[in-house]
């Protein structure tokens, strides 16, 4: 038995709660994962994991062993990382999951520059608005927009706060009029971004007062670019990150409404597996994200309505 491999396999199985997920994460066969666990239990003369055909769980001894093993492996990884820190030469493949719109609007034009800076690094960028499982799907980093990031075993680094703007096309306002109060939106056709945490209810604040509006409309869509296209076509109003429509607002293709009210905000986070030592390729990409997103700060609308 390779004890280090067995300990790593055991910790991964315990972390993910699944032999199959651990096998995918470690690049091993399910049989190799089972073999390592069996040999470790035989070596310790102790059952570490209860298994059934449908689920697994740690025994009491397994829980205690997991806590000790995790500390030892973390310390070892940190010690190795300290020695390697001075040899900061990112290489290998970096797998990243990111929402499509924010990447196309704010990041994709700068990614070639990032890759030129690190010639031994390969970037596998998956543009997908769904929320991926980093560990099971083998991603190093994921970008997530959230009003309230859920608790998890992942490390989250806030990259940007995305201000939203309520807007529509001039043709829409000419036909249906301007909302003067958030509750007026109940009489308007509101285009909904279905993946948002506020897809069906928009909130606006002014003078320490919050107005929550249950909005309705004939179009729900899972792409912010599609929302923007519908706004440009004069189909309705929507609450959309300002950065996605800044140029439209500046050129008068869209107009902002209810500007005296502050609408929802969405924070953009980079999330990555919980480790005390962060791989150099992850670290340099995080630095790139922070620099690029802070450089492309939101501009204020130049054209607006009442």
C-alpha positions in Angstrom: 0.0 0.0 0.0 1.2 3.5 -0.9 0.2 5.2 2.3 0.3 8.8 1.0 -2.0 7.8 -1.9 -4.3 5.9 0.4 -4.6 8.9 2.7 -5.3 11.2 -0.2 -7.9 8.9 -1.6 -9.5 8.5 1.9 -9.7 12.3 2.4 -11.1 12.9 -1.1 -13.8 10.3 -0.6 -14.7 11.8 2.8 -14.7 15.3 1.3 -16.9 14.5 -1.6 -19.1 11.8 0.0 -18.8 9.5 -2.9 -16.3 6.9 -4.2 -17.3 7.7 -7.8 -16.8 11.5 -7.3 -13.4 10.9 -5.7 -12.4 8.6 -8.6 -13.3 11.4 -11.1 -11.5 14.1 -9.1 -8.3 12.0 -8.7 -8.3 10.6 -12.2 -8.4 7.0 -10.8 -10.7 4.1 -11.5 -13.5 3.4 -9.0 -11.8 0.0 -8.4 -8.5 1.8 -7.5 -10.3 4.0 -5.0 -12.0 1.1 -3.3 -8.7 -0.8 -3.2 -6.9 2.0 -1.5 -9.7 2.4 1.1 -9.8 -1.4 1.8 -6.0 -1.5 2.2 -6.0 1.5 4.5 -8.8 -0.1 6.7 -6.9 -3.4 6.7 -3.7 -1.6 7.8 -5.5 0.2 10.6 -7.6 -2.8 11.6 -10.5 -0.4 11.7 -13.6 0.3 9.6 -13.5 3.9 8.4 -16.4 4.1 6.0 -19.9 2.5 6.2 -20.9 1.5 2.6 -24.3 0.5 1.2 -25.4 0.2 -2.4 -26.9 3.6 -2.2 -24.8 5.7 0.1 -21.7 6.0 2.3 -20.9 7.6 5.6 -17.9 7.8 7.9 -17.8 5.7 11.0 -17.0 7.4 14.3 -13.4 6.3 14.0 -13.4 7.4 10.4 -14.5 10.9 11.3 -11.7 11.3 13.9 -9.2 9.9 11.5 -10.4 12.2 8.7 -9.8 15.3 10.9 -6.3 14.3 11.8 -5.4 13.2 8.2 -6.8 16.5 6.8 -4.5 18.5 9.1 -1.5 16.4 8.2 -2.1 16.7 4.4 -2.8 20.4 4.7 0.5 21.0 6.5 2.4 18.9 4.0 0.8 20.8 1.1 1.6 24.2 2.7 5.2 23.1 3.3 5.6 22.1 -0.3 4.0 25.3 -1.4 6.3 27.4 0.6 9.3 25.8 -1.1 7.8 26.2 -4.5 6.6 29.8 -4.0 9.9 31.1 -5.1 9.7 29.2 -8.3 6.5 30.9 -9.5 6.2 29.6 -13.0 2.6 28.8 -13.7 2.2 25.9 -16.1 -0.3 23.2 -17.0 -4.0 23.5 -17.7 -6.2 25.9 -15.8 -9.9 25.0 -16.1 -12.3 27.9 -15.5 -16.1 28.1 -15.6 -17.6 31.6 -16.1 -20.9 33.2 -17.0 -21.0 34.0 -20.7 -22.1 37.6 -20.7 -19.8 39.0 -18.1 -16.9 37.2 -19.7 -17.6 38.5 -23.2 -18.3 42.0 -22.0 -15.4 42.4 -19.5 -12.8 39.7 -19.8 -12.4 37.9 -23.1 -10.6 40.6 -25.0 -7.9 40.6 -22.3 -7.4 36.8 -22.0 -4.9 36.6 -24.9 -2.7 39.1 -23.1 -2.9 37.0 -19.9 -1.9 33.9 -21.8 1.0 35.7 -23.5 2.3 36.6 -20.1 2.3 32.9 -19.0 3.4 30.9 -22.1 3.5 27.6 -20.3 -0.1 27.9 -19.1 -3.1 26.5 -21.1 -6.6 27.9 -20.3 -9.7 25.8 -20.7 -12.5 28.3 -20.4 -16.1 27.0 -20.2 -18.7 29.7 -20.8 -21.8 28.5 -19.1 -24.4 30.4 -17.0 -25.3 27.3 -15.0 -23.7 26.8 -11.6 -21.1 24.0 -12.0 -19.8 21.7 -9.3 -16.1 22.6 -9.2 -14.9 19.4 -7.5 -16.9 16.8 -9.4 -16.4 18.5 -12.8 -12.7 19.2 -12.3 -12.7 23.0 -12.5 -10.0 25.1 -10.7 -12.0 28.3 -10.5 -15.6 29.4 -11.2 -17.0 32.9 -11.5 -20.4 33.4 -9.9 -22.8 36.3 -9.7 -24.9 36.2 -6.6 -26.9 38.5 -4.3 -26.1 36.2 -1.4 -23.4 33.6 -2.0 -24.4 30.3 -0.3 -22.3 28.7 2.3 -20.0 26.0 1.0 -16.6 24.4 1.4 -15.3 26.7 -1.3 -13.2 29.8 -0.9 -14.9 32.9 -2.4 -13.1 36.1 -3.4 -15.3 39.1 -4.3 -14.2 40.6 -7.6 -16.8 43.3 -8.3 -20.1 44.7 -7.4 -22.3 45.0 -10.5 -24.7 47.9 -10.3 -28.0 47.4 -12.1 -30.1 49.9 -14.1 -33.8 49.8 -15.0 -34.0 50.7 -18.7 -35.8 50.4 -22.0 -35.8 51.6 -25.5 -37.1 55.1 -26.4 -39.8 53.5 -28.5 -41.1 51.5 -25.5 -41.4 54.6 -23.3 -43.1 56.6 -26.2 -45.7 53.9 -26.4 -46.2 52.9 -22.8 -45.0 55.8 -20.7 -42.4 56.2 -18.0 -42.7 54.5 -14.6 -42.6 57.2 -11.8 -42.6 54.8 -8.9 -41.3 51.2 -8.6 -44.9 49.9 -8.1 -45.7 51.3 -11.5 -43.7 48.4 -12.9 -46.6 46.0 -12.2 -48.3 47.7 -15.3 -45.3 47.2 -17.5 -44.0 44.3 -19.5 -40.8 43.3 -17.6 -38.2 41.1 -19.3 -36.9 38.6 -16.8 -33.4 37.1 -16.6 -34.4 33.7 -15.3 -31.1 32.7 -13.7 -31.1 35.8 -11.4 -31.8 35.6 -7.7 -34.3 38.4 -8.3 -35.9 37.0 -11.5 -39.5 37.6 -10.3 -39.1 40.3 -7.7 -37.1 43.5 -8.1 -36.1 45.7 -5.1 -35.5 49.4 -5.1 -34.2 51.6 -2.2 -34.6 55.3 -1.6 -34.4 57.4 1.7 -34.0 54.2 3.8 -37.2 52.8 2.2 -37.3 49.6 0.2 -39.9 48.8 -2.4 -40.2 45.2 -3.5 -42.1 44.7 -6.7 -43.4 41.4 -8.0 -42.8 41.9 -11.7 -44.4 40.1 -14.6 -43.9 39.9 -18.3 -44.1 37.7 -21.4 -40.4 36.9 -21.8 -38.1 35.0 -19.4 -34.7 34.1 -20.7 -31.5 32.6 -19.3 -29.1 35.0 -21.2 -28.4 38.6 -20.3 -27.4 39.2 -24.0 -30.9 38.1 -25.0 -32.4 40.4 -22.4 -30.4 43.3 -23.9 -31.5 42.4 -27.4 -35.2 42.5 -26.3 -34.6 45.9 -24.6 -33.1 47.2 -27.8 -36.1 46.0 -29.8 -38.5 47.9 -27.5 -40.2 44.8 -26.2 -40.2 45.9 -22.5 -38.2 47.1 -19.5 -35.6 45.1 -17.5 -33.3 45.4 -14.6 -29.8 44.6 -16.0 -26.2 45.1 -15.0 -25.1 48.5 -16.1 -21.9 47.2 -17.6 -23.9 45.2 -20.2 -25.8 48.3 -21.5 -23.4 51.2 -20.8 -22.8 51.8 -24.5 -26.5 51.6 -25.3 -27.3 54.2 -22.6 -24.5 56.5 -23.7 -25.6 56.4 -27.4 -29.3 56.7 -26.6 -30.4 53.3 -27.8 -31.7 52.7 -24.3 -32.8 55.1 -21.6 -32.6 54.6 -17.8 -35.7 55.0 -15.6 -36.4 55.5 -11.9 -32.8 56.8 -11.4 -33.6 58.3 -8.0 -34.2 54.7 -6.8 -31.2 52.3 -6.2 -32.0 48.9 -7.6 -30.6 45.4 -6.9 -26.9 44.8 -7.0 -25.1 41.6 -7.8 -21.7 40.7 -6.5 -19.3 38.8 -8.8 -17.2 36.2 -7.0 -14.3 33.9 -7.9 -14.8 30.6 -6.1 -12.2 27.8 -5.8 -11.6 24.7 -3.7 -10.8 25.3 0.0 -7.0 24.9 0.3 -4.5 26.8 2.4 -2.0 26.8 -0.4 -3.3 28.1 -3.7 -1.7 26.8 -6.9 0.3 29.4 -8.7 -1.8 29.1 -11.9 -4.9 29.8 -9.8 -3.3 32.7 -8.0 -2.1 34.5 -11.2 -5.5 34.1 -12.8 -7.2 35.6 -9.7 -4.8 38.6 -9.8 -5.7 39.0 -13.5 -9.4 39.0 -12.7 -9.1 41.6 -10.0 -7.0 43.9 -12.2 -9.1 43.6 -15.3 -12.5 44.0 -13.6 -11.3 47.0 -11.5 -9.9 48.6 -14.7 -13.2 48.3 -16.5 -15.3 50.2 -14.0 -18.9 51.0 -14.8 -19.6 54.3 -16.5 -22.7 56.4 -15.6 -25.5 56.7 -18.1 -25.4 59.8 -20.3 -29.0 59.6 -21.5 -31.9 59.1 -19.2 -35.5 59.9 -18.7 -37.6 61.3 -15.9 
